[in-house]
Every structure is written in C-alpha cells, then in structure tokens.
C-alpha cells in the first residue's frame, strides 16, 4: 500500500520522514477532534432530552456534569489543533450557558 497525502497538503515533502510524521500527527489530532465533537453532540442531546417534570434533579445534574466534561475536553482538543476561538463551536453545537459555567470544575467522585 502506498501512502500519498492529499494535494491540499503539498507543502509536506513526503520524502522526509519528519514531514510524514508531522502529517500523521495532524491526522491524529483531527481524528481526536472529530471523536470529541461526537461526544459533545451526544452529551448535549441527552441534556436537551431530559424531561424536567418527570426526571430527578440528581439525574439532570449528572447530565450537566457529563456535558461539561465533554465540552471541556473538546475545547482543549480544539486548542491543540490551533483553533483558539471557541465562540463558533459554542454556537454550532448549541452549548448551553449552564454547561459553559461548569467547565473545568473538579468534582468529587
């Protein structure tokens, strides 16, 4: 099997092992970012699907905590990829302010 990067990444000289490694690292970062996106979507959907009238308050708190953890990891991964401004991601994924207020909080387990 031959390895040939897309032409959009022509700035990488695949003849050099270092540049091939850099290309692979970029691909891994992008893949990790995609996985984190899916986790955020799932956590926000679960939170939005919570029925306040039938559900217990403890369950909603758990969903909020899970969503905050997923968003926190996602935003860190975005920064690793060089995407510093999170406002677009917050709008795109519809992340509630409640979740944003909980980012980075360390909870007792």
C-alpha positions, 0 to 999 in steps of 0.5 A: 500500500502506498501512502500519498497525502492529499494535494491540499497538503503539498507543502509536506515533502513526503520524502522526509520522514519528519514531514510524514510524521508531522502529517500523521500527527495532524491526522491524529489530532483531527481524528481526536477532534472529530471523536470529541465533537461526537461526544459533545453532540451526544452529551448535549442531546441527552441534556436537551432530552431530559424531561424536567417534570418527570426526571430527578434533579440528581439525574439532570445534574449528572447530565450537566456534569457529563456535558461539561466534561465533554465540552471541556475536553473538546475545547482543549482538543480544539486548542491543540489543533490551533483553533483558539476561538471557541465562540463558533463551536459554542454556537454550532453545537448549541452549548448551553450557558449552564454547561459553559459555567461548569467547565473545568470544575473538579468534582468529587467522585 
